[in-house]
Amino acid sequence: MKLSDAKIGEKIIIAAVGGDARARLESMGVRAGQPAAVERFAPANGALLVRVNGIAVVMRREIARFIEVQRV
């Protein structure tokens, strides 16, 4: 499933990071194998706040669609 489809509070593991933003996301710690959880969604398809391995990361929902995750 895509990170953009995860529910708030759901425990997930990042399976793969793709798209043009891959290098930037990986530099922020968003990499395959890292535990994560969505903490907040902004209204109207805005940004989402994701905690990845204990670090808060904010990204647009369009970017989150390039991140494959698995439920834990």
PDB file of N, CA, C and O in Angstrom:
ATOM      1  N   MET A   1       0.850  -1.172   0.000  1.00  0.00           N
ATOM      2  CA  MET A   1       0.000   0.000   0.000  1.00  0.00           C
ATOM      3  C   MET A   1       0.890   1.227   0.000  1.00  0.00           C
ATOM      4  O   MET A   1       2.066   1.144   0.354  1.00  0.00           O
ATOM      5  N   LYS A   2       0.346   2.347  -0.389  1.00  0.00           N
ATOM      6  CA  LYS A   2       1.083   3.616  -0.427  1.00  0.00           C
ATOM      7  C   LYS A   2       1.007   4.301   0.938  1.00  0.00           C
ATOM      8  O   LYS A   2       0.022   4.149   1.661  1.00  0.00           O
ATOM      9  N   LEU A   3       2.036   5.043   1.280  1.00  0.00           N
ATOM     10  CA  LEU A   3       2.044   5.793   2.534  1.00  0.00           C
ATOM     11  C   LEU A   3       0.846   6.735   2.600  1.00  0.00           C
ATOM     12  O   LEU A   3       0.280   6.939   3.674  1.00  0.00           O
ATOM     13  N   SER A   4       0.460   7.302   1.484  1.00  0.00           N
ATOM     14  CA  SER A   4      -0.680   8.224   1.450  1.00  0.00           C
ATOM     15  C   SER A   4      -1.995   7.536   1.820  1.00  0.00           C
ATOM     16  O   SER A   4      -2.971   8.216   2.137  1.00  0.00           O
ATOM     17  N   ASP A   5      -2.039   6.197   1.787  1.00  0.00           N
ATOM     18  CA  ASP A   5      -3.248   5.440   2.131  1.00  0.00           C
ATOM     19  C   ASP A   5      -3.252   4.947   3.573  1.00  0.00           C
ATOM     20  O   ASP A   5      -4.268   4.427   4.035  1.00  0.00           O
ATOM     21  N   ALA A   6      -2.147   5.097   4.294  1.00  0.00           N
ATOM     22  CA  ALA A   6      -2.071   4.637   5.684  1.00  0.00           C
ATOM     23  C   ALA A   6      -2.983   5.492   6.564  1.00  0.00           C
ATOM     24  O   ALA A   6      -3.247   6.655   6.260  1.00  0.00           O
ATOM     25  N   LYS A   7      -3.449   4.904   7.641  1.00  0.00           N
ATOM     26  CA  LYS A   7      -4.322   5.612   8.575  1.00  0.00           C
ATOM     27  C   LYS A   7      -3.499   6.217   9.710  1.00  0.00           C
ATOM     28  O   LYS A   7      -2.399   5.750  10.004  1.00  0.00           O
ATOM     29  N   ILE A   8      -4.027   7.235  10.332  1.00  0.00           N
ATOM     30  CA  ILE A   8      -3.349   7.876  11.458  1.00  0.00           C
ATOM     31  C   ILE A   8      -3.145   6.853  12.568  1.00  0.00           C
ATOM     32  O   ILE A   8      -4.077   6.144  12.947  1.00  0.00           O
ATOM     33  N   GLY A   9      -1.923   6.780  13.087  1.00  0.00           N
ATOM     34  CA  GLY A   9      -1.585   5.878  14.177  1.00  0.00           C
ATOM     35  C   GLY A   9      -1.232   4.464  13.753  1.00  0.00           C
ATOM     36  O   GLY A   9      -0.757   3.682  14.576  1.00  0.00           O
ATOM     37  N   GLU A  10      -1.449   4.120  12.508  1.00  0.00           N
ATOM     38  CA  GLU A  10      -1.158   2.776  12.025  1.00  0.00           C
ATOM     39  C   GLU A  10       0.354   2.558  11.979  1.00  0.00           C
ATOM     40  O   GLU A  10       1.088   3.383  11.436  1.00  0.00           O
ATOM     41  N   LYS A  11       0.812   1.457  12.544  1.00  0.00           N
ATOM     42  CA  LYS A  11       2.236   1.119  12.540  1.00  0.00           C
ATOM     43  C   LYS A  11       2.578   0.483  11.192  1.00  0.00           C
ATOM     44  O   LYS A  11       1.925  -0.461  10.748  1.00  0.00           O
ATOM     45  N   ILE A  12       3.611   1.021  10.558  1.00  0.00           N
ATOM     46  CA  ILE A  12       3.999   0.559   9.232  1.00  0.00           C
ATOM     47  C   ILE A  12       5.521   0.455   9.130  1.00  0.00           C
ATOM     48  O   ILE A  12       6.254   0.989   9.962  1.00  0.00           O
ATOM     49  N   ILE A  13       5.963  -0.229   8.114  1.00  0.00           N
ATOM     50  CA  ILE A  13       7.382  -0.312   7.759  1.00  0.00           C
ATOM     51  C   ILE A  13       7.499   0.189   6.324  1.00  0.00           C
ATOM     52  O   ILE A  13       6.697  -0.187   5.469  1.00  0.00           O
ATOM     53  N   ILE A  14       8.475   1.021   6.059  1.00  0.00           N
ATOM     54  CA  ILE A  14       8.688   1.505   4.698  1.00  0.00           C
ATOM     55  C   ILE A  14       9.288   0.368   3.878  1.00  0.00           C
ATOM     56  O   ILE A  14      10.327  -0.187   4.237  1.00  0.00           O
ATOM     57  N   ALA A  15       8.626   0.026   2.773  1.00  0.00           N
ATOM     58  CA  ALA A  15       9.070  -1.080   1.924  1.00  0.00           C
ATOM     59  C   ALA A  15       9.938  -0.586   0.771  1.00  0.00           C
ATOM     60  O   ALA A  15      10.921  -1.237   0.417  1.00  0.00           O
ATOM     61  N   ALA A  16       9.585   0.558   0.181  1.00  0.00           N
ATOM     62  CA  ALA A  16      10.339   1.092  -0.961  1.00  0.00           C
ATOM     63  C   ALA A  16      10.052   2.574  -1.121  1.00  0.00           C
ATOM     64  O   ALA A  16       8.960   3.050  -0.807  1.00  0.00           O
ATOM     65  N   VAL A  17      11.049   3.295  -1.614  1.00  0.00           N
ATOM     66  CA  VAL A  17      10.906   4.730  -1.887  1.00  0.00           C
ATOM     67  C   VAL A  17      11.237   4.936  -3.358  1.00  0.00           C
ATOM     68  O   VAL A  17      12.310   4.542  -3.815  1.00  0.00           O
ATOM     69  N   GLY A  18      10.325   5.551  -4.099  1.00  0.00           N
ATOM     70  CA  GLY A  18      10.547   5.772  -5.525  1.00  0.00           C
ATOM     71  C   GLY A  18      10.297   7.221  -5.891  1.00  0.00           C
ATOM     72  O   GLY A  18      10.123   8.075  -5.022  1.00  0.00           O
ATOM     73  N   GLY A  19      10.281   7.483  -7.172  1.00  0.00           N
ATOM     74  CA  GLY A  19       9.979   8.823  -7.660  1.00  0.00           C
ATOM     75  C   GLY A  19      11.184   9.748  -7.650  1.00  0.00           C
ATOM     76  O   GLY A  19      12.281   9.381  -7.229  1.00  0.00           O
ATOM     77  N   ASP A  20      10.940  10.960  -8.126  1.00  0.00           N
ATOM     78  CA  ASP A  20      12.005  11.957  -8.250  1.00  0.00           C
ATOM     79  C   ASP A  20      12.543  12.434  -6.909  1.00  0.00           C
ATOM     80  O   ASP A  20      13.674  12.914  -6.836  1.00  0.00           O
ATOM     81  N   ALA A  21      11.760  12.311  -5.854  1.00  0.00           N
ATOM     82  CA  ALA A  21      12.165  12.816  -4.543  1.00  0.00           C
ATOM     83  C   ALA A  21      12.911  11.768  -3.716  1.00  0.00           C
ATOM     84  O   ALA A  21      13.185  11.996  -2.538  1.00  0.00           O
ATOM     85  N   ARG A  22      13.241  10.636  -4.311  1.00  0.00           N
ATOM     86  CA  ARG A  22      13.863   9.542  -3.554  1.00  0.00           C
ATOM     87  C   ARG A  22      15.120   9.978  -2.802  1.00  0.00           C
ATOM     88  O   ARG A  22      15.241   9.713  -1.606  1.00  0.00           O
ATOM     89  N   ALA A  23      16.046  10.634  -3.474  1.00  0.00           N
ATOM     90  CA  ALA A  23      17.303  11.031  -2.823  1.00  0.00           C
ATOM     91  C   ALA A  23      17.035  11.974  -1.657  1.00  0.00           C
ATOM     92  O   ALA A  23      17.645  11.846  -0.595  1.00  0.00           O
ATOM     93  N   ARG A  24      16.123  12.918  -1.854  1.00  0.00           N
ATOM     94  CA  ARG A  24      15.805  13.863  -0.772  1.00  0.00           C
ATOM     95  C   ARG A  24      15.156  13.147   0.408  1.00  0.00           C
ATOM     96  O   ARG A  24      15.519  13.395   1.557  1.00  0.00           O
ATOM     97  N   LEU A  25      14.205  12.266   0.136  1.00  0.00           N
ATOM     98  CA  LEU A  25      13.543  11.526   1.211  1.00  0.00           C
ATOM     99  C   LEU A  25      14.539  10.653   1.965  1.00  0.00           C
ATOM    100  O   LEU A  25      14.515  10.603   3.194  1.00  0.00           O
ATOM    101  N   GLU A  26      15.406   9.971   1.240  1.00  0.00           N
ATOM    102  CA  GLU A  26      16.391   9.118   1.902  1.00  0.00           C
ATOM    103  C   GLU A  26      17.358   9.939   2.744  1.00  0.00           C
ATOM    104  O   GLU A  26      17.817   9.467   3.784  1.00  0.00           O
ATOM    105  N   SER A  27      17.674  11.153   2.319  1.00  0.00           N
ATOM    106  CA  SER A  27      18.553  12.008   3.129  1.00  0.00           C
ATOM    107  C   SER A  27      17.880  12.435   4.432  1.00  0.00           C
ATOM    108  O   SER A  27      18.559  12.804   5.390  1.00  0.00           O
ATOM    109  N   MET A  28      16.544  12.385   4.470  1.00  0.00           N
ATOM    110  CA  MET A  28      15.794  12.722   5.686  1.00  0.00           C
ATOM    111  C   MET A  28      15.492  11.480   6.520  1.00  0.00           C
ATOM    112  O   MET A  28      14.793  11.568   7.530  1.00  0.00           O
ATOM    113  N   GLY A  29      16.017  10.312   6.101  1.00  0.00           N
ATOM    114  CA  GLY A  29      15.822   9.092   6.868  1.00  0.00           C
ATOM    115  C   GLY A  29      14.659   8.236   6.415  1.00  0.00           C
ATOM    116  O   GLY A  29      14.374   7.208   7.029  1.00  0.00           O
ATOM    117  N   VAL A  30      13.980   8.641   5.351  1.00  0.00           N
ATOM    118  CA  VAL A  30      12.857   7.866   4.826  1.00  0.00           C
ATOM    119  C   VAL A  30      13.433   6.832   3.869  1.00  0.00           C
ATOM    120  O   VAL A  30      13.628   7.101   2.683  1.00  0.00           O
ATOM    121  N   ARG A  31      13.707   5.623   4.413  1.00  0.00           N
ATOM    122  CA  ARG A  31      14.347   4.551   3.641  1.00  0.00           C
ATOM    123  C   ARG A  31      13.631   3.232   3.888  1.00  0.00           C
ATOM    124  O   ARG A  31      12.934   3.059   4.888  1.00  0.00           O
ATOM    125  N   ALA A  32      13.817   2.323   2.969  1.00  0.00           N
ATOM    126  CA  ALA A  32      13.247   0.985   3.115  1.00  0.00           C
ATOM    127  C   ALA A  32      13.738   0.352   4.410  1.00  0.00           C
ATOM    128  O   ALA A  32      14.908   0.468   4.772  1.00  0.00           O
ATOM    129  N   GLY A  33      12.825  -0.318   5.097  1.00  0.00           N
ATOM    130  CA  GLY A  33      13.151  -1.017   6.334  1.00  0.00           C
ATOM    131  C   GLY A  33      12.925  -0.209   7.596  1.00  0.00           C
ATOM    132  O   GLY A  33      12.982  -0.762   8.694  1.00  0.00           O
ATOM    133  N   GLN A  34      12.671   1.084   7.471  1.00  0.00           N
ATOM    134  CA  GLN A  34      12.490   1.943   8.646  1.00  0.00           C
ATOM    135  C   GLN A  34      11.052   1.870   9.160  1.00  0.00           C
ATOM    136  O   GLN A  34      10.113   1.879   8.364  1.00  0.00           O
ATOM    137  N   PRO A  35      10.870   1.797  10.489  1.00  0.00           N
ATOM    138  CA  PRO A  35       9.517   1.838  11.051  1.00  0.00           C
ATOM    139  C   PRO A  35       8.957   3.250  10.945  1.00  0.00           C
ATOM    140  O   PRO A  35       9.700   4.230  11.013  1.00  0.00           O
ATOM    141  N   ALA A  36       7.644   3.347  10.779  1.00  0.00           N
ATOM    142  CA  ALA A  36       7.017   4.659  10.623  1.00  0.00           C
ATOM    143  C   ALA A  36       5.577   4.612  11.114  1.00  0.00           C
ATOM    144  O   ALA A  36       5.015   3.540  11.338  1.00  0.00           O
ATOM    145  N   ALA A  37       4.993   5.792  11.277  1.00  0.00           N
ATOM    146  CA  ALA A  37       3.572   5.931  11.616  1.00  0.00           C
ATOM    147  C   ALA A  37       3.112   7.311  11.177  1.00  0.00           C
ATOM    148  O   ALA A  37       3.814   8.301  11.381  1.00  0.00           O
ATOM    149  N   VAL A  38       1.926   7.374  10.572  1.00  0.00           N
ATOM    150  CA  VAL A  38       1.341   8.663  10.207  1.00  0.00           C
ATOM    151  C   VAL A  38       0.766   9.283  11.474  1.00  0.00           C
ATOM    152  O   VAL A  38       0.002   8.637  12.191  1.00  0.00           O
ATOM    153  N   GLU A  39       1.129  10.529  11.753  1.00  0.00           N
ATOM    154  CA  GLU A  39       0.622  11.215  12.941  1.00  0.00           C
ATOM    155  C   GLU A  39      -0.493  12.193  12.624  1.00  0.00           C
ATOM    156  O   GLU A  39      -1.384  12.409  13.445  1.00  0.00           O
ATOM    157  N   ARG A  40      -0.451  12.789  11.431  1.00  0.00           N
ATOM    158  CA  ARG A  40      -1.432  13.819  11.103  1.00  0.00           C
ATOM    159  C   ARG A  40      -1.549  14.004   9.599  1.00  0.00           C
ATOM    160  O   ARG A  40      -0.564  13.891   8.868  1.00  0.00           O
ATOM    161  N   PHE A  41      -2.767  14.289   9.144  1.00  0.00           N
ATOM    162  CA  PHE A  41      -3.030  14.678   7.758  1.00  0.00           C
ATOM    163  C   PHE A  41      -3.539  16.102   7.765  1.00  0.00           C
ATOM    164  O   PHE A  41      -4.396  16.442   8.581  1.00  0.00           O
ATOM    165  N   ALA A  42      -3.040  16.941   6.883  1.00  0.00           N
ATOM    166  CA  ALA A  42      -3.603  18.284   6.712  1.00  0.00           C
ATOM    167  C   ALA A  42      -4.886  18.144   5.897  1.00  0.00           C
ATOM    168  O   ALA A  42      -5.003  17.222   5.090  1.00  0.00           O
ATOM    169  N   PRO A  43      -5.842  19.037   6.095  1.00  0.00           N
ATOM    170  CA  PRO A  43      -7.102  18.942   5.354  1.00  0.00           C
ATOM    171  C   PRO A  43      -6.912  19.184   3.855  1.00  0.00           C
ATOM    172  O   PRO A  43      -5.911  19.754   3.420  1.00  0.00           O
ATOM    173  N   ALA A  44      -7.888  18.742   3.094  1.00  0.00           N
ATOM    174  CA  ALA A  44      -7.958  18.983   1.648  1.00  0.00           C
ATOM    175  C   ALA A  44      -6.740  18.452   0.891  1.00  0.00           C
ATOM    176  O   ALA A  44      -6.149  19.155   0.072  1.00  0.00           O
ATOM    177  N   ASN A  45      -6.375  17.195   1.179  1.00  0.00           N
ATOM    178  CA  ASN A  45      -5.246  16.558   0.481  1.00  0.00           C
ATOM    179  C   ASN A  45      -3.942  17.328   0.616  1.00  0.00           C
ATOM    180  O   ASN A  45      -3.150  17.379  -0.326  1.00  0.00           O
ATOM    181  N   GLY A  46      -3.715  17.917   1.758  1.00  0.00           N
ATOM    182  CA  GLY A  46      -2.491  18.669   2.001  1.00  0.00           C
ATOM    183  C   GLY A  46      -1.360  17.765   2.449  1.00  0.00           C
ATOM    184  O   GLY A  46      -1.259  16.616   2.020  1.00  0.00           O
ATOM    185  N   ALA A  47      -0.519  18.290   3.308  1.00  0.00           N
ATOM    186  CA  ALA A  47       0.664  17.572   3.781  1.00  0.00           C
ATOM    187  C   ALA A  47       0.299  16.532   4.838  1.00  0.00           C
ATOM    188  O   ALA A  47      -0.797  16.548   5.398  1.00  0.00           O
ATOM    189  N   LEU A  48       1.240  15.633   5.094  1.00  0.00           N
ATOM    190  CA  LEU A  48       1.075  14.708   6.196  1.00  0.00           C
ATOM    191  C   LEU A  48       2.333  14.700   7.043  1.00  0.00           C
ATOM    192  O   LEU A  48       3.442  14.899   6.549  1.00  0.00           O
ATOM    193  N   LEU A  49       2.133  14.468   8.321  1.00  0.00           N
ATOM    194  CA  LEU A  49       3.224  14.364   9.280  1.00  0.00           C
ATOM    195  C   LEU A  49       3.422  12.889   9.565  1.00  0.00           C
ATOM    196  O   LEU A  49       2.503  12.199  10.007  1.00  0.00           O
ATOM    197  N   VAL A  50       4.634  12.411   9.307  1.00  0.00           N
ATOM    198  CA  VAL A  50       4.975  11.008   9.495  1.00  0.00           C
ATOM    199  C   VAL A  50       6.163  10.929  10.433  1.00  0.00           C
ATOM    200  O   VAL A  50       7.127  11.680  10.279  1.00  0.00           O
ATOM    201  N   ARG A  51       6.107  10.034  11.398  1.00  0.00           N
ATOM    202  CA  ARG A  51       7.254   9.804  12.267  1.00  0.00           C
ATOM    203  C   ARG A  51       7.968   8.573  11.726  1.00  0.00           C
ATOM    204  O   ARG A  51       7.418   7.472  11.723  1.00  0.00           O
ATOM    205  N   VAL A  52       9.210   8.776  11.265  1.00  0.00           N
ATOM    206  CA  VAL A  52      10.013   7.703  10.678  1.00  0.00           C
ATOM    207  C   VAL A  52      11.193   7.447  11.598  1.00  0.00           C
ATOM    208  O   VAL A  52      12.063   8.302  11.762  1.00  0.00           O
ATOM    209  N   ASN A  53      11.216   6.250  12.202  1.00  0.00           N
ATOM    210  CA  ASN A  53      12.297   5.878  13.108  1.00  0.00           C
ATOM    211  C   ASN A  53      12.522   6.956  14.172  1.00  0.00           C
ATOM    212  O   ASN A  53      13.658   7.258  14.536  1.00  0.00           O
ATOM    213  N   GLY A  54      11.411   7.533  14.666  1.00  0.00           N
ATOM    214  CA  GLY A  54      11.479   8.523  15.735  1.00  0.00           C
ATOM    215  C   GLY A  54      11.647   9.960  15.279  1.00  0.00           C
ATOM    216  O   GLY A  54      11.627  10.868  16.110  1.00  0.00           O
ATOM    217  N   ILE A  55      11.811  10.198  13.987  1.00  0.00           N
ATOM    218  CA  ILE A  55      12.027  11.551  13.464  1.00  0.00           C
ATOM    219  C   ILE A  55      10.773  12.020  12.734  1.00  0.00           C
ATOM    220  O   ILE A  55      10.239  11.302  11.889  1.00  0.00           O
ATOM    221  N   ALA A  56      10.303  13.224  13.060  1.00  0.00           N
ATOM    222  CA  ALA A  56       9.120  13.785  12.404  1.00  0.00           C
ATOM    223  C   ALA A  56       9.491  14.304  11.020  1.00  0.00           C
ATOM    224  O   ALA A  56      10.433  15.081  10.868  1.00  0.00           O
ATOM    225  N   VAL A  57       8.740  13.865  10.016  1.00  0.00           N
ATOM    226  CA  VAL A  57       8.964  14.277   8.629  1.00  0.00           C
ATOM    227  C   VAL A  57       7.627  14.747   8.061  1.00  0.00           C
ATOM    228  O   VAL A  57       6.622  14.042   8.159  1.00  0.00           O
ATOM    229  N   VAL A  58       7.619  15.935   7.471  1.00  0.00           N
ATOM    230  CA  VAL A  58       6.419  16.465   6.822  1.00  0.00           C
ATOM    231  C   VAL A  58       6.624  16.393   5.316  1.00  0.00           C
ATOM    232  O   VAL A  58       7.673  16.777   4.799  1.00  0.00           O
ATOM    233  N   MET A  59       5.604  15.892   4.619  1.00  0.00           N
ATOM    234  CA  MET A  59       5.693  15.798   3.155  1.00  0.00           C
ATOM    235  C   MET A  59       4.323  15.994   2.539  1.00  0.00           C
ATOM    236  O   MET A  59       3.294  15.801   3.187  1.00  0.00           O
ATOM    237  N   ARG A  60       4.332  16.382   1.272  1.00  0.00           N
ATOM    238  CA  ARG A  60       3.075  16.507   0.538  1.00  0.00           C
ATOM    239  C   ARG A  60       2.519  15.118   0.249  1.00  0.00           C
ATOM    240  O   ARG A  60       3.264  14.146   0.123  1.00  0.00           O
ATOM    241  N   ARG A  61       1.218  15.047   0.149  1.00  0.00           N
ATOM    242  CA  ARG A  61       0.563  13.771  -0.138  1.00  0.00           C
ATOM    243  C   ARG A  61       1.017  13.207  -1.494  1.00  0.00           C
ATOM    244  O   ARG A  61       1.104  11.989  -1.655  1.00  0.00           O
ATOM    245  N   GLU A  62       1.304  14.075  -2.460  1.00  0.00           N
ATOM    246  CA  GLU A  62       1.773  13.602  -3.771  1.00  0.00           C
ATOM    247  C   GLU A  62       3.088  12.838  -3.645  1.00  0.00           C
ATOM    248  O   GLU A  62       3.310  11.857  -4.355  1.00  0.00           O
ATOM    249  N   ILE A  63       3.953  13.284  -2.748  1.00  0.00           N
ATOM    250  CA  ILE A  63       5.234  12.598  -2.512  1.00  0.00           C
ATOM    251  C   ILE A  63       4.988  11.276  -1.788  1.00  0.00           C
ATOM    252  O   ILE A  63       5.633  10.273  -2.094  1.00  0.00           O
ATOM    253  N   ALA A  64       4.063  11.268  -0.835  1.00  0.00           N
ATOM    254  CA  ALA A  64       3.761  10.054  -0.066  1.00  0.00           C
ATOM    255  C   ALA A  64       3.252   8.930  -0.963  1.00  0.00           C
ATOM    256  O   ALA A  64       3.345   7.759  -0.594  1.00  0.00           O
ATOM    257  N   ARG A  65       2.723   9.266  -2.121  1.00  0.00           N
ATOM    258  CA  ARG A  65       2.237   8.239  -3.057  1.00  0.00           C
ATOM    259  C   ARG A  65       3.383   7.447  -3.692  1.00  0.00           C
ATOM    260  O   ARG A  65       3.151   6.383  -4.266  1.00  0.00           O
ATOM    261  N   PHE A  66       4.607   7.950  -3.595  1.00  0.00           N
ATOM    262  CA  PHE A  66       5.770   7.242  -4.135  1.00  0.00           C
ATOM    263  C   PHE A  66       6.418   6.320  -3.103  1.00  0.00           C
ATOM    264  O   PHE A  66       7.417   5.666  -3.402  1.00  0.00           O
ATOM    265  N   ILE A  67       5.864   6.260  -1.899  1.00  0.00           N
ATOM    266  CA  ILE A  67       6.449   5.460  -0.821  1.00  0.00           C
ATOM    267  C   ILE A  67       5.553   4.256  -0.547  1.00  0.00           C
ATOM    268  O   ILE A  67       4.399   4.407  -0.145  1.00  0.00           O
ATOM    269  N   GLU A  68       6.092   3.069  -0.769  1.00  0.00           N
ATOM    270  CA  GLU A  68       5.374   1.824  -0.490  1.00  0.00           C
ATOM    271  C   GLU A  68       5.624   1.437   0.963  1.00  0.00           C
ATOM    272  O   GLU A  68       6.757   1.495   1.440  1.00  0.00           O
ATOM    273  N   VAL A  69       4.565   1.043   1.663  1.00  0.00           N
ATOM    274  CA  VAL A  69       4.684   0.637   3.060  1.00  0.00           C
ATOM    275  C   VAL A  69       3.949  -0.679   3.283  1.00  0.00           C
ATOM    276  O   VAL A  69       3.117  -1.094   2.476  1.00  0.00           O
ATOM    277  N   GLN A  70       4.278  -1.322   4.397  1.00  0.00           N
ATOM    278  CA  GLN A  70       3.595  -2.549   4.817  1.00  0.00           C
ATOM    279  C   GLN A  70       3.132  -2.360   6.249  1.00  0.00           C
ATOM    280  O   GLN A  70       3.831  -1.758   7.064  1.00  0.00           O
ATOM    281  N   ARG A  71       1.954  -2.875   6.549  1.00  0.00           N
ATOM    282  CA  ARG A  71       1.460  -2.834   7.935  1.00  0.00           C
ATOM    283  C   ARG A  71       2.282  -3.785   8.793  1.00  0.00           C
ATOM    284  O   ARG A  71       2.746  -4.827   8.329  1.00  0.00           O
ATOM    285  N   VAL A  72       2.448  -3.403  10.048  1.00  0.00           N
ATOM    286  CA  VAL A  72       3.185  -4.256  10.990  1.00  0.00           C
ATOM    287  C   VAL A  72       2.187  -5.102  11.749  1.00  0.00           C
ATOM    288  O   VAL A  72       2.576  -5.901  12.601  1.00  0.00           O
TER     289      VAL A  72
END
